[in-house]
């Protein structure tokens, strides 16, 4: 075999490897869907979803392999600062809000662009957020309950 044929076979091999990686890395250039688009790392568990805009949502995440994963049973944190704080160091009240009763009336389901999800964390059952969510599910919303940094209240 001459030198030119060997070099040509090596180049063909490299081309196949590069094209194979490109197809794998881009998921077939968007031509096929991953068969596991409805699952998440912890299906049915409540997770914290941290977004690139600084917002954190809590809920049940599914479809992490799709371009727009779905979050259901959604809660988020809201800081309520006093209009006239007593001091500059005074922090606002932290409230856990159930999605759905805002003025625009959203459905309790959110499609999130996967590119804006920084990371996802599973929540422990004995954590403050999960305790507040369980309290909301058992007793309904509370809007006037004082909030501490250890136990956020839930607002609907």
ABEGO torsion letter per residue (X at the ends): XBAAAAAAAAAAAAAAAAAAAAAAAAGGGGABBBAAAABBABBGBBBBBBBAAGBBBBEBBBGAABABBBBBGBBBBBBBBBABBABAABBBBBBBBBBGABAAGBBBBBBBBAAABABBBBBBAABAAAAAAAAAAAAEBBAABBBBAABBBBBX
